[in-house]
């Protein structure tokens, strides 16, 4: 599986490690991802999602079904 949040679309970013002498080497910034199971009462089933911390906050704010709907419209998730 790729390291991409299925709700917000956050993914790995590339940057530089900068030493004290300003020498730069490539590095990766990984998103803060969790694999969580969420219950969908409308469909009476559980879904497993790979979500970031920001995605969890969004789910807490708007609800699971609304977050899944917006993620599907934006193309972050194919099917759930």
C-alpha positions in Angstrom: 0.0 0.0 0.0 1.1 3.5 -0.7 1.5 6.1 2.0 -1.4 8.2 1.1 -4.3 9.4 3.3 -7.6 8.2 1.8 -9.5 11.1 3.2 -7.3 14.2 2.7 -5.0 12.9 -0.1 -1.8 13.8 2.0 1.2 11.9 0.7 5.0 11.7 1.0 6.8 15.0 0.3 10.5 15.3 -0.7 12.8 17.8 0.8 16.4 18.3 2.0 18.3 17.5 5.1 20.5 20.5 5.7 23.6 20.1 7.8 25.3 22.7 9.9 27.7 23.4 6.9 24.5 23.9 4.7 25.2 20.7 2.8 22.0 19.3 1.4 20.9 15.7 0.9 17.5 14.4 -0.1 15.0 13.1 2.4 11.3 12.3 2.7 8.6 13.7 4.8 6.0 11.1 5.6 2.4 11.8 6.6 1.2 10.8 10.0 -0.9 7.8 8.9 -3.1 5.4 10.9 -5.1 2.3 9.7 -8.5 2.7 11.4 -11.8 0.9 11.1 -15.0 3.1 10.9 -18.6 1.9 11.3 -21.0 3.1 8.6 -24.5 2.9 10.2 -26.3 3.6 6.9 -24.8 0.5 5.3 -24.4 -1.5 8.6 -20.8 -2.4 8.0 -17.2 -1.5 9.0 -14.7 0.0 6.6 -10.9 0.1 7.1 -9.2 3.3 6.0 -5.7 4.6 6.0 -6.1 8.1 7.3 -3.8 10.9 8.5 -4.2 12.8 11.8 -5.8 15.6 9.9 -8.2 13.1 8.2 -9.2 11.9 11.7 -10.0 15.4 12.7 -12.0 15.9 9.6 -14.0 12.7 10.2 -14.7 13.8 13.8 -15.9 17.2 12.6 -18.1 16.3 9.6 -18.8 12.6 10.1 -17.6 9.4 8.3 -20.1 9.4 5.5 -19.6 13.1 4.6 -15.8 12.7 4.7 -16.0 9.6 2.5 -18.3 11.3 0.0 -16.0 14.4 -0.3 -12.9 12.1 -0.7 -14.7 10.1 -3.4 -15.6 13.4 -5.3 -12.1 14.6 -5.1 -10.7 11.3 -6.3 -8.7 10.3 -3.2 -10.7 7.1 -2.8 -12.1 4.8 -5.5 -14.5 2.7 -3.6 -15.4 2.0 0.0 
